[in-house]
Amino acid sequence: MKIKQRKKTPPLSLIERFSDEKVFLIIIFCIFMASALFYGQPQVAMWIGFLTAAYATVSNDSIQSLGTFIESNRQRKWYVLWLYVGAIFVATVTVSYIIFDGDVTYQRLLDAQGNSPYPHPQEFSFFMLMAPLVLLILTRLRMPVSTTFLMLSVFTASSSGITSMVTKSVSGYIIAFIVSALIWYFGYNYIRRKFKSREVHPGWMVAQWLVSGLLWSVWVMQDGANVAVFLPRRLDITQFVIFCLVIFCGLGLLFYLRGDKIQQVVSEKVRISDVRAATLIDFTYALILIYKLFISTVPMSTTWVFLGLIGGREIAVNLARLKKGKKHKTKAMRLIGKDFLFASIGLIISVMLAATVNPAIKNDLLDFFGF
């Protein structure tokens, strides 16, 4: 009598092991315990906050700065994309480090006089270290929240810092929504006719890589502050090298995971995987960020700008379609509403954390609501 042998279960790949929720919960627990134990030791606490913020910020914001690039280059080797994007990151922050005397944020955290609306704390509070941890959890839940609000609000010296960020971000959302809607509504038939062929001219791939590189560089100029906020406002050479290496390696992990779970926010949108559509979206986004970058050094939520851009496109495409029925329009409104809801949740959480850390902000909020 032959004994049937059980088939051996093939071992999980690195991606499957990393994606395992149990592993993720263990990582979260370890970060939480480290934060609780060392928040009172500034030199240790700032590195815990920075390491958590480095991956959480880049992975959450990857949907806007790198999402279309990842989605439309799924056939490419992950390390080719990583080396290209990583090299642009290092070059961008190096320019800022040299020009602004150790500041890697293009004066988002430090003005020409050496003053900062987001001062580096002498002592870290536990809730400061919780901000990037909360962001990591929200990213895992595929919620595209504003990393700018969540990271910088706990460091702001007054409520005016939050107000200026919100004002600039909301105006960015409105501008992006209107511009995107106009482009895709009035240009839909022309774009659809030109993009109808499945064969893509090689020039589009070159254009997309150049545009994606420009967009990524501008994003680093805008949102690099969200990671560097845990470090001194001016970095010495050792701190600068660590800063670059950590984010460079984090980008490698992000590309290995193909954007991780939050990439679904981009993947579910209409024809984003088409390199031509992705290039047009990224180019529009880059122009808006460049405009916002030079009119003010006030930090801004690039997430809100991206959601406005994608939202305007979804509405325009579904209105311009010749197909009758409300199915596609309802789906578009549901996706836009979900993204906006998640972004709003992130804003509420960031304000609550800021009020917990800073009594002045708490008093301003109480006065605003009449308490």
Buried (B, 14 or more C-beta within 10 A) or exposed (E): EEEEEEEEEEEEEEEEEBBEEEEBEEBBEEBBEBBEEBBEEBEBBBBBBBBBBBBBBBBBBBBBBBBBBBBBBEEBEBEEBBBBBBEBBBEBBEBBBEEBEBBBBBBBBBEEEEEBBBEBBEEBBBBBBBBBBBBBBBBBEBBBBBBBBBBBBBBBBEBEBBEBBBEBBBBBBBBBBEBBBEBBBEBBEEBBEEBEEEEBEEEBBEBBBEBBBBBBBBBBBBBBBBBBBBBEBBBEEEBBEBBBEBBBBBBBBBBBBBBBBBBEBBBEBBEBBBBBBBBBBBBBBBBBBBEBBEEEBBBBBBBBBBBBBBBBBBBBBBBBBEEEEEEBBEBBBEBBEBBBEBBEEBBEBBBBBBBBBBEEBBEBBEEEEEE
